[in-house]
Amino acid sequence: MRSLRRAFRAVRRYVRELTDESACDRYVAHVRTDHPRAPVPTRKAFERMRTDRQEGDPRRGFR
């Protein structure tokens, strides 16, 4: 049972990295460590900020 849970967590972590769902978590960790006085954005605000940045820079790929 323990190995099944471990395998499930590994697959979940892999899928989150593959789909870039963990980008918000990484950004929040960065803000908290490097800029402790800065406000931490919500997931919705982060996704809006990321989308705006991608649409503003044509080198970042197509949507």
C-alpha positions, 0 to 999 in steps of 0.5 A, spaced: 500 500 500 505 504 501 509 503 495 502 504 491 501 511 494 509 513 493 507 511 486 501 515 485 505 521 488 510 521 483 505 520 477 502 526 480 508 530 481 510 529 474 504 531 471 504 537 475 510 539 472 509 537 465 502 541 465 506 547 469 501 547 474 506 547 479 509 554 476 504 558 481 507 554 487 514 555 485 513 563 484 510 563 491 516 560 494 520 565 490 516 571 493 516 569 500 524 567 500 526 573 496 521 578 497 518 577 504 515 584 504 511 583 497 504 581 497 503 574 495 498 573 489 493 568 488 493 563 483 488 567 479 492 573 479 498 569 478 495 566 472 492 572 469 499 575 470 503 569 466 497 570 461 499 577 460 506 576 460 506 570 454 501 574 450 505 580 450 512 577 448 511 573 441 517 569 443 514 566 448 510 561 444 503 561 441 497 560 444 
